[in-house]
Amino acid sequence: MNSENDIKVSNLSKSYDGKNLVLSDVSFSINQGDKVALIGANGSGKSTLMKCLIRIENFSSGNIEIKGRNINKLNRSELRKLRSQIGFVFQQHNLSPRLSVLTNVLHGVQSRKSGPRTWFQSIASEEDRKEALECLKQVGLEDFASRRAEQLSGGQSQRVAIARALMQRPKILLADEPVASLDPHAGEEVMKIFHQLCCDRGITLLFCTHHLDHARSFSSRVIGLKHGKLEVDIPASQANPDQLDGFYVVNSKGAA
């Protein structure tokens, strides 16, 4: 495993009102190629932290370095270039329902293309289409390319979202509770695909989860937030319910 930090967070604090801290003095680093699970109860600051990592949210104090770059010192052009190396998978897949699956995946190429921020299948290159079909094949949906996104199940939609993220050719993937809206079986299948693709491509992965089984199976390390503070940083093999009491972690069957 490469020892270079892909993500380095130092003394990060965030407040929306100038008084109450959503994140308080959070520090951690993630090496290139690592797979890390981020756990915590609702309201613990997980989603805010993920948004701060790509500067969707500004933070109050501290530093964030991505691939060795201090994100607060980047201008708009530099930030966009850095973001092109980062894929983001949300709990809600955010597909365009009336567009085809293939076109939705092709949208992932926008971040690494110059020019207008609009991308349609009709102007995509043949090379782009082949790559998009390969990404769909990797998530098991190559036969769904011509279907409209609104015809897919929740699990299929999230797999399309993963394929779209892969079209960015990311070095880092951030996933904010990517299977929270899925049933346990579909969630398990999506996480298996997600994790394997990141391993195959050497992608650094940070994902939020409430599931202890997912944290142990699909990461090598677990970090945990409680009331905005980092209170857990352990190898995934050492994660157990007693140690993580208060983080509202459940197993993949949905039981406490």
KOLLUMKE-315993 format. One line per 2 residues: for each residue x, y, z of C-alpha. Coordinates in Angstrom, 1 decimal. Example, Ala and Ser with C-alpha at 12.3 -4.5 7.8 and 13.67 -1.06 7.14 Angstrom:
12.3/-4.5/7.8  13.7/-1.1/7.1
! end
This chain:
0.0/0.0/0.0  1.3/3.4/-1.0
2.1/5.6/2.1  1.2/8.8/0.3
-1.8/10.6/1.8  -4.7/11.0/-0.6
-6.7/12.8/2.1  -5.3/14.6/5.1
-7.6/16.4/7.5  -6.0/18.6/10.3
-7.9/20.1/13.2  -11.0/20.6/11.2
-13.9/22.5/12.8  -17.2/23.6/11.2
-20.0/25.8/12.6  -23.1/27.1/10.8
-24.0/29.7/13.3  -20.6/30.7/14.7
-21.4/29.1/18.1  -22.3/25.4/17.8
-19.7/23.1/16.2  -20.9/20.5/13.8
-17.3/19.3/13.5  -14.8/19.9/16.3
-11.0/19.5/15.8  -11.2/16.5/13.5
-7.9/15.1/12.3  -7.2/12.0/10.2
-5.4/10.9/7.1  -6.1/8.3/4.4
-3.4/6.7/2.3  -3.5/6.1/-1.4
-5.6/3.0/-2.1  -7.0/2.7/1.4
-10.7/1.7/2.0  -12.1/3.5/5.0
-15.6/3.4/6.6  -16.9/6.5/8.4
-19.6/5.7/11.0  -21.7/7.9/13.3
-25.3/8.5/14.3  -27.5/10.9/12.4
-26.4/14.4/13.1  -22.8/13.4/14.0
-21.3/15.4/11.2  -20.6/12.7/8.6
-22.3/14.3/5.7  -20.9/17.7/6.6
-17.4/16.3/6.7  -17.8/14.6/3.3
-19.0/17.9/1.8  -16.1/19.8/3.3
-13.7/17.4/1.7  -14.7/18.6/-1.8
-15.4/22.2/-0.6  -19.2/22.0/-1.3
-19.2/23.2/2.4  -16.7/25.7/3.7
-15.2/25.0/7.1  -14.5/27.3/10.0
-10.9/26.4/10.8  -8.3/23.7/10.2
-7.0/22.3/6.9  -7.9/19.7/4.3
-5.3/18.4/1.8  -6.4/16.3/-1.1
-3.6/14.7/-3.1  -1.2/17.1/-1.3
-3.1/20.2/-2.3  -4.6/22.5/0.4
-8.1/22.9/-0.9  -8.7/26.3/0.8
-5.8/27.8/-1.3  -7.1/26.7/-4.7
-8.8/29.1/-7.1  -12.0/28.0/-8.9
-10.1/26.5/-11.9  -7.7/24.6/-9.6
-10.5/23.3/-7.4  -12.4/22.1/-10.5
-9.3/20.2/-11.7  -8.8/18.6/-8.3
-12.5/17.6/-8.1  -12.2/15.9/-11.4
-10.1/13.3/-9.6  -12.8/12.7/-7.0
-16.0/10.7/-7.6  -18.9/11.2/-5.3
-21.8/8.7/-4.8  -24.8/10.0/-2.8
-27.5/8.1/-0.9  -29.9/9.3/-3.6
-28.5/8.4/-7.0  -29.6/11.7/-8.7
-30.0/10.1/-12.1  -31.9/11.9/-14.8
-35.0/9.7/-14.9  -36.1/10.3/-18.6
-32.6/9.9/-20.0  -31.2/6.5/-20.9
-28.9/4.6/-18.6  -26.0/5.1/-21.1
-26.5/8.8/-21.2  -26.6/9.1/-17.4
-23.3/7.2/-17.3  -21.8/9.5/-19.9
-22.6/12.5/-17.7  -19.7/11.3/-15.6
-17.2/12.4/-18.2  -18.1/16.0/-17.7
-15.6/16.6/-14.9  -12.6/15.6/-17.0
-13.7/17.4/-20.2  -13.1/21.1/-20.9
-15.9/23.3/-22.3  -19.6/23.6/-21.5
-20.9/21.7/-18.5  -23.6/20.0/-20.6
-23.0/16.6/-22.1  -25.3/14.5/-24.2
-25.0/11.1/-25.8  -25.5/12.7/-29.2
-22.1/14.6/-29.0  -20.2/11.9/-27.0
-17.3/10.4/-28.8  -17.3/6.7/-29.8
-14.5/6.2/-27.3  -16.6/7.7/-24.5
-19.5/5.4/-25.4  -17.3/2.4/-25.3
-15.9/3.4/-22.0  -19.5/4.0/-20.6
-20.6/0.6/-21.8  -17.6/-1.0/-20.1
-18.4/0.8/-16.9  -22.0/-0.6/-17.1
-20.6/-4.0/-17.8  -18.5/-3.8/-14.6
-21.6/-3.1/-12.5  -23.6/-5.8/-14.3
-25.9/-3.6/-16.3  -24.5/-3.6/-19.8
-27.9/-4.9/-21.1  -29.7/-2.0/-19.6
-27.9/0.8/-21.6  -30.9/1.8/-23.7
-33.4/1.7/-20.9  -34.6/4.9/-19.3
-33.3/5.4/-15.8  -36.9/5.7/-14.4
-37.4/2.0/-15.3  -34.7/0.8/-12.9
-35.0/-0.6/-9.4  -33.3/1.2/-6.5
-30.3/-1.2/-6.5  -29.9/-0.9/-10.3
-30.1/2.9/-10.1  -27.3/3.0/-7.5
-25.2/0.7/-9.7  -25.6/3.2/-12.5
-24.5/6.0/-10.2  -21.4/4.0/-9.4
-20.7/3.5/-13.2  -21.2/7.2/-13.7
-18.6/7.9/-11.0  -16.2/5.5/-12.6
-16.5/7.4/-15.9  -14.6/10.2/-14.1
-11.6/7.9/-13.8  -11.3/9.0/-10.2
-8.4/8.6/-7.9  -10.6/9.0/-4.8
-14.3/8.0/-4.3  -16.4/9.5/-1.5
-19.7/7.7/-0.8  -22.3/9.2/1.6
-24.4/6.3/2.8  -24.6/4.9/-0.8
-26.9/2.0/0.1  -29.0/3.5/3.0
-32.2/3.6/0.8  -31.8/0.0/-0.4
-33.1/-3.2/1.1  -30.4/-5.3/2.9
-29.9/-7.8/0.0  -29.6/-5.1/-2.6
-27.4/-3.0/-0.4  -25.0/-5.9/0.2
-24.8/-6.6/-3.6  -24.1/-3.0/-4.4
-21.4/-2.7/-1.7  -19.7/-5.8/-3.0
-19.6/-4.4/-6.6  -18.5/-1.0/-5.3
-15.7/-2.3/-3.1  -14.4/-4.8/-5.8
-14.2/-2.1/-8.4  -12.3/0.2/-6.1
-9.8/-2.6/-5.3  -9.4/-3.5/-9.0
-8.7/0.2/-9.9  -6.6/1.1/-6.9
-9.1/3.8/-5.9  -9.0/5.3/-2.5
-12.5/4.9/-0.9  -14.1/6.7/2.0
-17.7/5.7/2.6  -20.3/6.5/5.3
-22.3/3.6/6.7  -24.6/2.6/9.6
-23.9/-1.0/9.0  -21.2/-2.8/11.1
-21.1/-5.7/8.7  -20.4/-3.3/5.8
-17.7/-1.5/7.8  -15.9/-4.8/8.6
-16.3/-6.4/5.2  -15.6/-3.5/2.8
-13.0/-1.5/4.6  -9.6/-2.0/6.3
-10.2/0.8/8.8  -13.1/2.4/10.7
-13.3/6.0/11.8  -16.2/7.3/13.9
-17.7/10.6/14.7  -19.8/11.4/17.8
-21.2/14.9/18.3  -18.8/16.2/15.6
-15.7/14.8/17.3  -13.5/11.9/15.9
-13.7/9.3/18.7  -12.9/6.0/16.9
-10.0/5.1/14.6  -9.4/1.4/14.5
-8.7/-1.5/12.1  -11.9/-2.9/10.7
-11.1/-6.3/12.1  -11.3/-4.9/15.6
-14.7/-3.3/15.1  -17.4/-4.8/17.3
-20.8/-3.7/18.6  -19.6/-3.1/22.2
-16.8/-0.9/21.1  -19.0/1.1/18.8
-21.9/1.5/21.2  -23.5/4.9/20.6
-22.7/5.1/16.9  -26.0/3.5/16.0
-24.3/0.9/13.9  -26.5/-2.0/12.7
-25.7/-5.2/10.9  -26.6/-5.7/7.3
-29.8/-7.5/8.3  -31.0/-4.3/9.9
-30.9/-5.5/13.5  -29.2/-3.5/16.2
! end
